[in-house]
Amino acid sequence: MASFIAQSSEYLPILLKGLWLTIAVTVLALCLSTVPGLTWALLRTSGVPALATPTRIFVELVRGIPILVILFYIYFVMPEIGLDLTAFQAGVIGLALTYSCYIGETFRAGIEAVDRGQIEAAKSIGMKRPLMMRRVILPQAFRIVLPPYANNLVMLLKDSSQVSVISVAELTMQGKMLASSTFNNTTIFTLVALLYLCLTIPLNLLMRQLELKLGKAR
């Protein structure tokens, strides 16, 4: 244990640099995926085949491709057609694109879970769909989707490690580089796992508290 603590004090400053980059990738990807995700959900539930069908096909295609392949495509293929991105930019865009589809399905499920009786009541008093969506459906859908949305956030945080394959020096990449130079795999990857837990456990607790508050508000 004493040896682990001594080695941790040596490795932690380097790993913390990667941790901050992990947080930056996660936050940016979440911001860039939430609004498009809501857009995909609204289009899929619009009842207009010309909007719903292409969106459904797009979402299913993206969800069917591994994140690594999407990252490779954006980072290595896009420059060949004139779109040259840094590894950090490609990582954020790749994660945002993928998770916009996951989040879109989460929002779609929440919208479709709203009581049909309330929708019919809104129609009966002359509400148009945009107003009904804003005043009746979305407020209830947001409460419904909070737990799976929080789960998407935790999964996004963990999947941010995937950007290490295109040389983004986030937490996992820093751990790999340290391990390859020191050969102290046990200590380093134990620290990496603990640092991820330091992010995911408080995040889960925070989302749980928010869920309980929203439940009381209802």
Secondary structure, 3 states (H helix, E strand, C coil): CHHHHHHHHHHHHHHHHHHHHHHHHHHHHHHHHHHHHHHHHHHHCCCCHHHHHHHHHHHHHHHCCCHHHHHHHHHHHHHHHCCCCCHHHHHHHHHHHHHHHHHHHHHHHHHHHCCHHHHHHHHHCCCCHHHHHHHHHHHHHHHHHHHHHHHHHHHHHHHHHHHHHHCCCCHHHHHHHHHHHHCCHHHHHHHHHHHHHHHHHHHHHHHHHHHHHHHHHC
